[in-house]
Amino acid sequence: MKSVALHSLGCKVNRYETDVMGQKLQENGYKIVAFDELADIYIINTCSVTQIADHKSRQMLHKAKRKNPGSVVVACGCYVETDKDRIKEDESIDIIVGNNKKADIVSVLDEYFKEKEEAAASELPGRICMTDINDPSQRYENMELTRMPGHTRAYIKIQDGCNQFCSYCIIPYARGRIRSRQEADILNEVELLAKDGCKEIVLTGIHISSYGLDRGESELLQLLTKLNDIEGIERIRLSSLEPRIITQESAQKMASLSKVCPHFHLSLQSGSNDTLKRMNRHYSAEEYAEGVRQLRLAYDKPAITTDVIVGFPGETKETFEESRAFVENINFYEMHVFKYSARKGTVAAKMEDQLTDREKTERSNVLLTMTKEQSKSYRQNFIGMIEKILWEDIEEIKGRKYLIGFTSRYVRVAIPEQVAADKNIKSGDITEGTIKEFLSDDTLLI
C-alpha cells in the first residue's frame, strides 16, 4: 500500500478537486497521510492567480521532493497550465497532470508505477497527462465526492472555466472556457453527502454565475431551487458571484429559498468606472450598487463581502479616491484587498502607468483599515440576538479553549469548550445561542 500526501493551494475549487482525488486514491488502495509526513507520493494542486501563488506552488513541489527524494511528486492545477515549459524542466516533478485530467489520478499513478517496474530508473521519463485546456471542445471533467472529507461543510463544484477575460487575470488561460456540470450529477452528489451527515454545502466553481450558459441560459436559480428540497441539507452558500446576476427577481427568488444563506460574495475589484473599464469588468459601479441594494431589500442584514484590487495600472489618486469612497458607502461586511500583481500573458501586464509597490501598499493600508472598522461594526449588530450556529473545531483563544462555529451570515462565534461539553454541543451540530459580546476582533461569544 503506497502512501499519498495531498496539498491544495488557492481557491475552493482546488480544495474540492483535492478532496475528490484523495477519495479516489483511498478507494483504490492508496493510504492517505498528512502532508508533513513521509510519503511515497506527494500531490500538489497548484495555484497561479498571482506571481506569489506561482512561487508558493514551486516551493511546495520542491519541499515535497526534499522531504523524500525517493518519492513521486505530482504537480497538477493552474500553475501547471500557465507555465508549462518551466514545470516540464523542473527535476523535482515526476508527473504532470493538467486541469481537466485530475479525475484520472488513479490510472495516471498506476500506469506510472507499471512503467517504472518495466524500465530502468534512468530510462523512465516523467509522465505528462494533459489536454489543451483552451480547446473549445473540452467538456466538464466530472468529479464526485461520496462522503464528507472531514469538514463540517462540503464544497460542491458546479462548473469550470471562465469566458470573462478580465485584463489582469490569467485564470481563463489556466481553466479554459466555461463548462457546466450536469444538474443530475450535482443533485446526486449532494444527496449522498446529506446521507453522510453533511448539513452545509458551498457551491463553487471558477465562475458560478455562468452556470448553464454553455447550454444556452443561466441555470443557477433552477439548481438552487432543487438543492433547497434535499432532505438533510440545512444551509446552501454561494461562492463568488458576478454583480450582474443580482436583480430584483433573482434576489427575491433566493430569499424565498429557506436554505440559501444571506451571505454573498460579490466581486467588485474597483469602485471607479474608469478602472473597471480598463480591467474589462462587465458592469459599472452603479450597477454593482444596485445589486447590493436588491440584496438588502430581499434579506435582513445580508453579509456582503467583496474583492478589491488597488494599484491597477493607470489608477490615479483621483480614481483610487473614487473607489475608496464607493466601498465606504457600500459598507461591506468584509473586503479582501489585493495589491495588483502583473501576470505575464495578460493585457494589463503590458499597460503603461504601472504603479510602484509603495503606492500599492499605501492604498492597500487605507482599505484594510476601513474593512476592519466596517467588519466590527457589522458584527456589532448581532450582540444580544439569538443566532443559529454550525459548530466546527476547537481553537485556543487568549489561553482558553473554545468551540468555534459560524452563523448563516458567516459570522464567527465561540463557546467555551467546557460549556459546549456541558450542553452536549459538538462539531457538526447546529444550535441556537444568544450573542453576548466580542471575544476578539473577529469572533463573537455566546
Buried (B, 14 or more C-beta within 10 A) or exposed (E): EBBBBBBBBBBBBBBBBBBBBBBBBEEEEBBBBEBEEEBBBBBBBBBBBBEEBBEBBBEBBBBBBEBBEEBBBBBBBBBBBBBBEEBBEBEBBBBBBBBBBBBBBBEBBBBBEEEBEEEEEEEBEBBBBBBEBBEEEBEBBEBBBBBBBEBBBBBBBBBBBBEBEBBBBBBBBBBBBBBBBEBEBBBEBBBBBBEEEBBBBBBBBBBBBBBBBBEEEBBBBBBBBEBBEBEEBBBBBBBBBBBBBBEEEBBEBBBEBEBBBBBBBBBBBBBBBBBBEBBBBBBEBEBBBBBBBBBBEBBEBBBBBBBBBBBBBBBEEEBBBBBBEBBBEBEBBBBBBBBBBBBEEBBBBEBEEBBEEEBBEBBBEBBEEBBBEBBEEBBEBBEEEEBBBBBBEEBEBEEEEBBBBBBBBBBBBBBBBEBBEEEEBEBBBBBEBEBEEBBEEEBBBB
